Amino acid sequence: METEPSHIFDSIYLALIFLTDFNSGMLGSALIIILLLLFSGLLSGSEVAFFSLGKNERSLLKEEDTPSSANILSLLSTPRYLLSTILIANNVVNIALILVSDSLISNLVPSDGWGFANKNWDFVINGTITVGLVTFLLVLFGEVAPKVYANQNSLRIARFMSKAFLVLEKLFHPLNWLLVNSTQFVERRLTKINQSTVSQEDIASAIELTVKDNKYAKQDVDMLKGIIRFGNTSAAEIMKPRMKVIALSIESSFNDLVNIFKEESYSRIPIYGDDLDDIKGIIHAKDLLYHLGNSSQFNWHDLIRAPLITPAKRKIDDLFHDFKEKRIHMAIVVDEYGGTEGIVTLEDILEEIVGEIEDEFDTPENNSFNKIDEFTFDFEGGTSITEICKTLELRLDYFDDIRKGAETIAGLVLLINGSIPKVHTTVKCKDFQLITMIATERRIEKIRIVLQKKNNINLPSSVSENI
């Protein structure tokens, strides 16, 4: 059905009346709301734009060396103050938007209100309309749309807003300083609350209290204590040191390779190029079984597997995950210069939890210490300080204040003495005397640790004598 002309004229007439009543103050309020929405969108988009700039964008800004690039880098150098400036400005704009919107809606409401006898309902309805309208406008035009655009045009918006934020940062500096420092104070307090005040030694002592004279419970306790230490033990503390590593040159023959596996009874051996700092890979004994009959024609270099290289300071829990992920059992431990320090195997890591694992090829002579009497122990020079602490049941950090990076007992003696000591030289180390028993011009091979009997340190009665 067509619309009658009279109805159209009536509609136009009503619209003209509305526009006539819509005075300049209301029009100004509407324009202010639009401007405030624009500012809110710019501020919200700027937050995404500035904090989504990655290393590549920052490198590009440094290379450009333009005023806008310098402004952006200056703002990003103090990210807390930049974020505080954005949040303060955005909140000021949003509050102003609510106030202006409430004023505009109040002017649009008829003079007699909404017709309710109770005028409080007019206030509730006006507030509801204001909150609903402002929320819709802010979410759509002040948050979602600007942030989507800023995510795709971060550099453009950052350049456009950089000068304005420098001005705002100076304008809001007192409030920024108060907000940033208050936030940091709260963070520090929360960090202190969340930090555990229980040390590993406290946990170990608590575990000890659960055991009396039960042999099997004692084994369980040792395993639990090993789990506690697991995350704080580095590869350097459990590795087989470089001087004890059995490796083979890549220039060796196939017969030499077979012979070294026969002599050493290892299942894996590192292969090096020029020297031990040039590890080419690992070769497995089982890979040789299929080629023992055709040694003259077979190129054994094809069996070399890529090595896993790990830093000396890498924690063994992370290294354990590497072993599982790459499905290998040996890693080459290197120092900060890339030189080989030693090797670590999966067995070495597991022994930190379950204790010493001895197979059919291990002999009592392989043990790194002899107990002479209740107060005297002989250790090989290459024994790690961690192993000595565990053997003598000392705290693992017992020597930390004097070891200064030394990983072995020989390294500790060298550190204290200043040079390789002569045989029978005694150095004092905390509550112990360290006596050099066997030494060459290049290294210390055996050290005797003597505890002064008057000392109150409890040495383990469970350490058996190895003769």
Residue pairs with C-beta under 8 A, 6 or more apart in sequence:
25 107
26 104
26 107
26 108
29 100
29 103
29 104
29 107
30 104
32 100
33 97
33 100
33 101
33 104
33 137
36 93
36 96
36 97
36 100
37 97
37 137
37 138
37 141
37 142
39 89
39 93
40 90
40 93
40 94
40 97
40 138
40 141
40 142
40 143
41 141
41 142
41 143
41 145
41 146
42 146
42 157
42 161
43 86
43 89
43 90
43 93
44 90
44 142
44 143
44 146
44 147
44 150
45 146
45 147
45 149
45 150
45 157
46 86
46 150
46 157
46 158
46 161
46 165
47 83
47 86
47 90
47 147
47 150
48 146
48 147
48 150
48 151
48 154
49 150
49 153
49 154
49 155
49 156
49 157
49 158
49 161
50 72
50 75
50 76
50 82
50 86
50 154
50 158
51 79
51 83
52 150
52 151
52 154
53 61
53 72
53 76
53 154
53 155
53 158
57 154
57 155
58 73
58 76
60 155
61 69
61 72
61 73
62 69
62 73
68 159
68 162
68 163
69 159
71 162
71 163
71 165
71 166
72 158
72 159
72 162
74 166
75 82
75 162
75 165
75 166
75 169
76 82
80 180
80 183
80 184
81 169
81 176
81 180
82 165
82 169
84 172
84 175
84 176
84 179
84 180
85 165
85 168
85 169
85 172
85 176
86 165
88 172
88 175
88 176
88 179
89 168
89 172
94 138
94 142
97 134
97 137
97 138
98 130
98 134
101 130
101 133
101 134
102 126
102 127
102 130
105 126
105 129
105 130
105 133
106 126
109 122
109 126
113 119
113 122
114 121
114 122
114 125
116 122
149 157
150 157
169 176
200 228
200 229
200 232
200 396
201 395
203 228
204 225
204 228
207 221
207 224
207 225
207 228
208 221
210 217
210 221
211 217
211 218
211 220
211 221
218 462
219 355
222 355
223 353
223 354
223 355
226 352
226 353
226 354
226 355
227 353
229 352
229 396
230 316
230 317
230 352
230 353
231 315
231 317
232 315
232 396
233 315
233 316
233 352
233 386
234 312
234 313
234 314
234 315
234 316
235 310
235 311
235 312
235 313
235 314
235 315
235 316
235 319
235 331
235 333
235 344
236 312
236 313
236 333
236 341
236 342
236 407
237 384
237 385
237 386
237 387
237 407
238 316
238 344
238 348
238 349
238 351
238 352
238 384
238 386
239 312
239 333
239 341
239 342
239 343
239 344
239 348
240 342
240 343
240 344
240 345
240 348
241 341
241 342
241 382
241 408
242 276
242 340
242 341
242 342
243 382
243 443
244 342
244 382
245 270
245 276
245 340
245 342
245 343
246 260
246 264
246 266
246 269
247 269
247 270
247 271
247 272
247 276
247 279
248 256
248 257
248 260
248 269
248 270
248 271
248 272
248 283
249 271
249 272
249 273
250 271
250 272
250 273
250 280
250 301
250 304
254 291
254 295
254 298
254 300
255 295
257 269
257 283
257 288
257 300
258 288
258 292
258 295
260 269
261 269
261 285
261 288
265 361
266 285
267 284
267 285
267 286
268 282
268 283
268 284
268 285
268 329
268 330
268 345
269 282
269 283
269 285
270 276
270 279
270 281
270 282
270 307
270 330
270 332
270 343
271 279
271 280
271 281
271 282
271 283
271 304
272 278
272 279
272 280
273 279
273 280
276 340
277 338
277 339
277 340
279 307
279 309
279 332
279 340
280 304
280 307
281 304
281 305
281 306
281 307
282 304
282 305
282 306
282 307
282 328
282 330
283 300
283 303
283 304
283 305
284 303
284 305
287 303
288 300
288 303
291 298
291 300
291 303
305 328
307 330
307 331
307 332
308 322
308 323
308 326
308 328
308 330
308 331
308 332
309 331
309 332
309 334
310 319
310 322
310 331
310 332
310 333
310 334
310 344
311 333
311 334
311 335
311 336
312 333
312 334
312 335
312 336
312 341
316 344
316 349
316 352
319 331
319 344
319 349
320 346
320 349
322 331
323 329
323 331
323 346
323 349
329 345
329 346
329 347
330 343
330 344
330 345
330 346
331 343
331 344
331 345
332 340
332 343
333 340
333 341
333 342
333 343
333 344
334 340
334 341
335 341
347 357
350 357
351 357
364 466
367 466
368 379
368 380
368 382
368 383
368 387
369 377
369 378
369 379
369 380
369 383
369 388
369 391
369 466
370 377
370 378
370 465
370 466
370 467
371 377
371 463
371 464
371 465
371 466
372 378
372 448
374 459
375 450
375 451
375 452
375 453
375 459
376 448
376 449
376 450
376 451
377 391
377 392
377 448
377 449
377 463
378 437
378 446
378 447
378 448
378 449
379 388
379 409
379 446
379 447
379 448
379 449
380 445
380 446
380 447
381 408
381 409
381 410
381 413
381 438
381 439
381 443
381 444
381 445
381 446
381 447
382 408
382 410
383 408
383 409
384 407
384 408
384 409
385 399
385 403
385 406
385 407
385 408
385 409
385 412
386 396
388 394
388 409
388 449
389 395
389 396
389 398
389 399
390 396
391 460
391 463
392 449
392 459
392 460
392 463
393 458
393 459
393 460
394 457
398 430
399 412
399 429
399 430
402 412
402 415
402 416
402 429
402 430
403 411
403 412
403 415
404 415
406 412
406 414
406 415
409 434
409 447
409 449
410 443
410 444
410 445
410 447
412 429
412 434
413 421
413 427
413 429
413 434
413 436
413 444
413 447
414 420
414 444
416 427
416 428
416 429
416 434
417 425
417 427
420 439
420 441
420 442
420 443
420 444
421 427
421 436
421 439
421 444
422 436
422 439
423 436
423 437
423 438
423 439
424 435
424 436
424 437
425 435
425 436
426 433
426 434
426 435
426 436
427 433
427 434
428 434
431 451
431 452
431 455
431 457
432 449
432 450
432 451
432 452
433 449
433 450
433 452
434 447
434 448
434 449
435 447
435 448
435 449
435 450
436 444
436 446
436 447
436 448
437 445
437 446
437 447
437 448
438 444
438 445
438 446
439 445
439 446
451 457
451 459
